[in-house]
């Protein structure tokens, strides 16, 4: 009983770890929804990457991997970070900052995206701005199916002005590539065209 009581007391008095979470979507609200993101086959979309952090938390450096569970469904070769000059000073090669892997594909491979250093302003989360957009990712829907895109901490992790931040939360988002269904008006036109072809053949 004493052990249980002690554990409960420790839960109350132990401060919560600072944390940050990466989310991906067409907008912040979409990224936070957690639902599968549908894309039409052959389409290309620019998705946004957002970081959500604790109030008064500051991130000066960030390293993450972005991988796709099912290769070939969706791909990307364009990862662009916001405000590289002020927020994330250029301390890496252009190759890393573009987020391209050796094969030219970003999310089919375990690719580390590293940016920022302790000389920059980084990103600071407040009660009124708990989420900050980090950049954009161009994604192409290459084949029908679904694939889980997952963020994970990179080799350099997440750092504030004093060092590594504990409790870095990572997550993912399922992207489903679907074949576009014609709108009712388009379907009606297709049906009319098919009927006309049948009538012509019968007359012949």
Buried (B, 14 or more C-beta within 10 A) or exposed (E): EEEEEEEEEEEEEEEEEBBBBBBBBEEBEBBBBEEEBEBBBEBBBEBBBBBBBBEEBBBBBBBBBBBBEBBEBBBBBBBBBBEBEEBBBBBBEEEBBBBBBEEEBBBBBEBBBBBBBBEBEBBBBEEEEBBBBBBBBBBBBBBEBBBBBBBBBBEBBBBBEEEEBEEBBBBBBBBBBBEEEEEEEEEEEEEEEEEEEEEEEEEE
